[in-house]
Amino acid sequence: MHRTLRRLALIAVSAATALSLPLAALAQKAMTGDEIARNIAERPNADPRKGTITFTMRDKGRSRTRAAKMLRTESKATHRLLLAFDTPASIRGTSFLSYDHKAADRTDETWLYLPATSRTRRVPASDRADSFMGTELSYGDVKDSFIFGLADYTFSSAGRAANGRCILKGKARDAKTAREIGYGGFTAEVDPATWFPRKIAFTDPAGRKLKTIAVSDLEKVGASWTATDFTVTNHRTGRSTKVTVSGLARASGANERLFDPARLDRAAGRMP
């Protein structure tokens, strides 16, 4: 009897030790905020994708809708996003183009073509915080595509949420950067299976609660994920914008001339 009890005790100790080893290893491998942010920035994004993106803006019971054809591609050095609006008729032909350069020493570039003026204007970095086409998204939100600028924030990890997501915190590197991006900081829940933020709570440059982005659905083309259903809520104004992407598919043989800022006035009629 005593021998049996001793045997059971040894088995229990061995089992507890075996369990503690992977837990200890997991604790040692806890990721830093910089590592999480880099994994987000480096998630696969190369597969060319097309679809229709719809913005539904809601304010005090009223709603307005804007829709655009979307095209994303990536070259060796640059990720590119093109949006060509066709709804409503009043903004048909308006086109937006962004170049996100991978090299740290290159500044990202953004252009907007407005049919009303028949001009393409370059959107300066200082305007990143401005509202994009009347939505609750900023130019920076659209351009960054759920990637936090590594040069814009200092990052820290706050462990894991109950749902297993990584909690990433970011703080604007300085007051000038905060004014440019429109945010003093953020707290994000990041899915480690996709390295895609599923919820982001932003504060303004003064540290006050500003807006929340909640991602309801993702779709995959090749190895690249796209948010196909998300809502942006502005806590300051009470307005919200729901964004949906439909018809997401691989964009084979996308015409490179579409991504020429000098041809942006012709983009709407040539989208695949």
C-alpha positions as CSV (number, residue, x, y, z in Angstrom):
1,M,0.0,0.0,0.0
2,H,2.7,2.5,1.0
3,R,4.7,1.4,-2.0
4,T,1.8,2.1,-4.3
5,L,1.2,5.5,-2.7
6,R,4.8,6.4,-3.1
7,R,4.6,5.3,-6.8
8,L,1.5,7.5,-7.3
9,A,3.2,10.5,-5.7
10,L,6.3,10.1,-8.0
11,I,4.0,10.0,-11.0
12,A,2.2,13.2,-9.9
13,V,5.5,15.0,-9.3
14,S,6.8,13.9,-12.7
15,A,3.6,15.0,-14.4
16,A,3.7,18.4,-12.7
17,T,7.3,18.9,-13.7
18,A,6.5,17.9,-17.3
19,L,3.7,20.5,-17.4
20,S,5.8,23.2,-15.8
21,L,8.6,22.9,-18.4
22,P,6.6,24.1,-21.5
23,L,4.9,26.7,-19.4
24,A,8.3,28.1,-18.2
25,A,9.5,27.9,-21.8
26,L,6.4,29.8,-22.9
27,A,7.0,32.5,-20.3
28,Q,10.6,32.9,-21.4
29,K,9.4,33.3,-25.0
30,A,6.9,36.0,-24.2
31,M,7.1,38.5,-27.1
32,T,8.1,42.2,-26.7
33,G,5.9,44.9,-28.1
34,D,8.5,45.6,-30.8
35,E,8.4,41.9,-31.8
36,I,4.6,41.9,-32.1
37,A,4.6,45.2,-34.1
38,R,7.2,43.8,-36.4
39,N,5.3,40.6,-37.0
40,I,2.3,42.7,-37.9
41,A,4.3,44.9,-40.3
42,E,5.9,41.8,-41.9
43,R,2.8,39.6,-42.3
44,P,2.3,38.4,-45.9
45,N,0.9,41.1,-48.1
46,A,2.3,40.3,-51.5
47,D,-0.6,38.6,-53.2
48,P,-2.4,41.0,-55.6
49,R,-6.0,41.4,-54.6
50,K,-9.0,43.2,-56.0
51,G,-12.6,43.8,-54.7
52,T,-15.2,46.4,-54.0
53,I,-14.9,48.4,-50.8
54,T,-18.0,50.0,-49.4
55,F,-18.1,52.7,-46.7
56,T,-21.4,53.2,-44.9
57,M,-21.2,56.4,-42.7
58,R,-23.8,56.7,-39.9
59,D,-24.6,59.8,-38.0
60,K,-27.7,60.3,-35.7
61,G,-29.8,57.7,-37.5
62,R,-28.9,58.9,-41.0
63,S,-26.5,56.9,-43.3
64,R,-24.6,57.6,-46.5
65,T,-22.7,55.1,-48.7
66,R,-19.6,55.4,-50.8
67,A,-18.2,52.5,-52.8
68,A,-14.9,52.1,-54.7
69,K,-13.1,49.4,-56.7
70,M,-10.0,48.3,-54.8
71,L,-6.7,47.0,-56.1
72,R,-3.7,46.0,-53.9
73,T,-0.3,44.9,-55.2
74,E,3.2,44.7,-54.0
75,S,6.5,45.1,-55.8
76,K,9.9,44.2,-54.3
77,A,10.2,47.5,-52.5
78,T,6.6,48.9,-52.2
79,H,3.1,47.9,-51.2
80,R,0.5,49.8,-53.3
81,L,-3.2,50.5,-52.8
82,L,-5.5,52.0,-55.4
83,L,-9.2,53.0,-54.8
84,A,-11.4,54.2,-57.6
85,F,-14.8,55.5,-56.5
86,D,-17.9,55.0,-58.5
87,T,-20.7,55.6,-56.0
88,P,-22.4,58.0,-55.5
89,A,-22.4,59.8,-58.8
90,S,-21.2,63.0,-57.3
91,I,-17.8,61.6,-56.5
92,R,-17.5,59.1,-59.4
93,G,-14.0,59.1,-60.8
94,T,-12.3,60.1,-57.6
95,S,-9.2,58.0,-57.1
96,F,-6.8,57.4,-54.2
97,L,-3.3,55.9,-54.6
98,S,-0.7,55.1,-51.9
99,Y,2.8,53.8,-51.9
100,D,4.0,52.2,-48.7
101,H,7.8,51.8,-49.1
102,K,9.5,49.0,-47.2
103,A,12.8,50.8,-46.9
104,A,13.0,52.7,-43.6
105,D,14.8,55.7,-45.3
106,R,12.0,56.2,-47.8
107,T,8.9,58.3,-47.1
108,D,5.5,56.8,-48.0
109,E,3.6,58.6,-50.7
110,T,-0.1,59.3,-51.2
111,W,-2.1,61.0,-54.0
112,L,-5.8,61.9,-54.5
113,Y,-7.4,62.7,-57.9
114,L,-10.6,64.8,-57.8
115,P,-12.6,65.0,-61.0
116,A,-14.2,68.3,-59.9
117,T,-10.8,70.0,-60.2
118,S,-9.3,67.7,-62.8
119,R,-6.2,67.6,-60.7
120,T,-4.1,65.0,-58.9
121,R,-2.7,66.3,-55.6
122,R,-0.1,64.8,-53.4
123,V,-1.3,64.3,-49.8
124,P,1.5,65.4,-47.5
125,A,2.5,63.4,-44.4
126,S,1.2,66.3,-42.3
127,D,-2.4,65.5,-43.5
128,R,-2.4,61.8,-42.5
129,A,-4.8,62.6,-39.6
130,D,-7.4,64.2,-41.9
131,S,-10.7,62.4,-42.6
132,F,-10.7,60.2,-45.7
133,M,-13.6,60.9,-48.0
134,G,-15.9,62.0,-45.1
135,T,-15.5,58.6,-43.3
136,E,-14.2,58.1,-39.7
137,L,-11.0,56.7,-41.2
138,S,-8.1,58.9,-41.6
139,Y,-5.8,59.0,-44.7
140,G,-3.2,57.2,-42.5
141,D,-5.7,54.5,-41.5
142,V,-6.4,53.7,-45.1
143,K,-2.8,53.9,-46.2
144,D,-1.4,51.8,-43.3
145,S,-3.9,48.9,-43.8
146,F,-3.9,47.7,-40.2
147,I,-0.1,48.0,-39.8
148,F,1.3,50.3,-37.1
149,G,4.1,52.6,-38.3
150,L,7.3,51.3,-36.7
151,A,8.7,54.9,-36.9
152,D,5.6,56.4,-35.4
153,Y,5.2,54.6,-32.1
154,T,7.1,53.1,-29.2
155,F,5.6,49.7,-28.4
156,S,5.0,47.6,-25.4
157,S,3.4,44.2,-24.7
158,A,0.6,43.9,-22.1
159,G,0.5,40.1,-22.2
160,R,-2.5,38.1,-23.5
161,A,-6.3,38.7,-23.4
162,A,-8.6,36.0,-22.2
163,N,-9.3,35.1,-25.8
164,G,-5.6,34.4,-26.4
165,R,-4.9,37.5,-28.4
166,C,-1.7,39.5,-27.8
167,I,-2.2,42.9,-26.2
168,L,-0.1,45.5,-28.0
169,K,0.3,49.1,-26.8
170,G,1.7,51.9,-28.8
171,K,2.6,55.5,-27.8
172,A,3.4,58.2,-30.4
173,R,7.1,58.8,-30.4
174,D,6.8,62.6,-29.9
175,A,4.3,65.4,-30.0
176,K,4.9,66.2,-33.7
177,T,4.3,62.6,-34.7
178,A,1.1,62.5,-32.6
179,R,-0.2,65.6,-34.4
180,E,0.6,64.1,-37.8
181,I,-1.0,60.7,-37.3
182,G,-3.8,62.1,-35.1
183,Y,-3.2,59.6,-32.3
184,G,-1.4,59.8,-29.0
185,G,-1.4,56.1,-28.7
186,F,-3.5,52.9,-29.0
187,T,-4.2,49.5,-27.4
188,A,-4.8,46.6,-29.8
189,E,-5.8,43.0,-29.6
190,V,-3.7,41.1,-32.1
191,D,-4.5,37.6,-33.3
192,P,-1.1,35.7,-33.3
193,A,-2.4,33.2,-35.8
194,T,-2.7,35.9,-38.5
195,W,-0.8,38.8,-36.9
196,F,-3.9,40.9,-37.7
197,P,-5.3,43.4,-35.2
198,R,-8.9,42.5,-34.4
199,K,-9.6,45.5,-32.2
200,I,-7.8,48.8,-31.8
201,A,-8.7,51.6,-29.3
202,F,-7.0,54.9,-30.2
203,T,-6.5,57.9,-28.0
204,D,-6.0,61.5,-29.3
205,P,-2.7,63.4,-28.9
206,A,-3.9,64.6,-25.4
207,G,-4.5,61.0,-24.3
208,R,-8.3,61.1,-24.4
209,K,-10.4,58.2,-25.8
210,L,-10.9,58.9,-29.5
211,K,-12.1,56.0,-31.6
212,T,-12.3,52.2,-31.8
213,I,-11.8,49.9,-34.9
214,A,-13.4,46.5,-34.5
215,V,-12.7,43.8,-37.2
216,S,-15.5,41.3,-37.6
217,D,-14.1,39.3,-40.5
218,L,-11.0,38.5,-42.6
219,E,-10.5,36.8,-45.9
220,K,-7.4,35.3,-47.3
221,V,-6.0,35.5,-50.9
222,G,-3.0,33.4,-51.3
223,A,-1.1,34.0,-48.0
224,S,-2.4,37.6,-47.6
225,W,-5.2,38.6,-45.2
226,T,-7.6,41.4,-45.8
227,A,-10.2,42.9,-43.4
228,T,-13.5,42.4,-45.2
229,D,-15.8,43.7,-42.4
230,F,-14.9,46.2,-39.8
231,T,-16.5,49.2,-38.0
232,V,-14.8,52.5,-37.0
233,T,-16.5,54.3,-34.1
234,N,-15.7,57.9,-33.2
235,H,-16.3,58.3,-29.5
236,R,-15.9,62.1,-29.8
237,T,-18.6,62.7,-32.4
238,G,-20.8,59.6,-32.1
239,R,-20.4,58.9,-35.8
240,S,-19.4,55.5,-37.2
241,T,-18.3,54.0,-40.5
242,K,-18.9,50.4,-41.4
243,V,-16.4,49.1,-44.1
244,T,-17.1,46.0,-46.1
245,V,-15.1,44.4,-48.9
246,S,-17.0,42.2,-51.4
247,G,-15.8,40.1,-54.4
248,L,-12.3,39.8,-52.9
249,A,-10.2,37.8,-55.4
250,R,-6.7,37.5,-56.8
251,A,-5.9,40.3,-59.3
252,S,-3.9,38.5,-62.0
253,G,-1.9,40.6,-64.4
254,A,-2.9,44.0,-62.9
255,N,-1.9,46.8,-65.3
256,E,1.1,48.5,-63.8
257,R,0.1,51.8,-65.5
258,L,-2.8,52.0,-63.0
259,F,-0.3,52.8,-60.3
260,D,1.2,55.8,-62.1
261,P,0.2,59.0,-60.2
262,A,0.3,60.8,-63.5
263,R,-2.4,58.5,-64.9
264,L,-4.6,58.6,-61.8
265,D,-7.3,60.5,-63.7
266,R,-7.8,57.4,-65.9
267,A,-7.8,54.8,-63.2
268,A,-11.6,54.6,-62.6
269,G,-12.3,53.3,-66.1
270,R,-9.4,50.8,-66.2
271,M,-9.8,49.0,-62.9
272,P,-9.9,45.1,-63.3
